[in-house]
Amino acid sequence: MTVTGADDRESWPLWEVFVRAGRGLSHVHVGSLHAPDGAMAVRNARDLYTRRGEGVSIWVVPSDAITTSDPDSKGAYFESPAGKNYRHATYYTASEGVPHL
């Protein structure tokens, strides 16, 4: 026996879910889910990730819309270019007479 609509659900796009726990806080990635559209993704995310009233805001983003860097290229991607060490705070020394540093 086949379930009607099961094939349709398998083709639903994957959505990444971000929840903001409170005002003034950042949205945090909490998981992923499949849904046919953005409105249904928000409703499903609410039911899955904020059951106990933990969130004040939910973002859903299609996984296909996210572009990432390669973790294996971390060194070359995030290091400062040669000769530009002044971009880091560790390059500078704090003067003794300057408070709050």
N, C-alpha and C positions, 0 to 999 in steps of 0.2 A: 504494500500500500504506500503510495506517495503522498506527501503532504503538499497541498496546494500552496503555492507562493514560496516554498522553501528555496527554489532556484533563484527567485527574485531577491531574497534576503542575502544570498551569497554574493550577489553582484552589487549590493549597496556599498557606497564609498566608506572608507575609514575616516573617522573624525578624531582629532586630538582634543582633549578636554582640559581646560584651565579653570581653576576655581579661586576666587578671592575670599579668604576667610573673614575679613573684616575691613572696615573703612580705613584707608591709609596704608593698607598692606598691598603687596604685589600679588598678581595672579600666579598660581603655581600649577604646573602640569600634574594632573592626578591620574590620567589614564587615557584609554582609547575606546571607541565604540563604533559600531556600524549603524548607519541610519540612512534613509532615502534622501533627506534634505536637512538643511540647517535648523529649521524649526523643530523637527522631530529629534534632531541630535541634542538640542538644548533641553527638550523635555526629558529625553532618556538620560542625559547627563544629570539633570536635577534628581531624578529617581535613583540613579546609581551612586552618585558621589556626594549628595547633600541630604541624606535621609534624616540626619539628626539636627538639621538647621545649621550646619557648619559654615555655609557660604552665604555671601551677600551678592555675588556676581559670578556668572558663568560665561566663559568664552568657549566656542567650538570652532575649530579650524580644520578644513580638509587636509588630510595628511599629504596629499599631492601638492598642496600650496606651500609646504615647508621645504626650504632649501637649507642644507646643513654643510658644515665643513667636515673634512675627513679627519677623524681622531688620530690616524697614523701620521698625519702631516702637522701635528701640533707644534713641533719645534719651529719649523720654517714659517708657519702661519702666524704664530703669536709672538715670536721674538722680535725685538726692536731691530730695525735695520742697522747695519754696521755704522758706527760713528754717531749714533743718535741716542746714546745712553742718558742724555739730559732729559729725556721724556719720562724717566722714572724718578720717583721721589728719593730713592736710595742714592742717587747721584749727588745730591746736595747734602751739606752738613748744616746742622742747626746752630745758629749763633747763641751764645750763652745768655745774652741780654734779651732775647725774644721770648716772651711768655707764650704759653699754650701751644707749643710745638712738640 
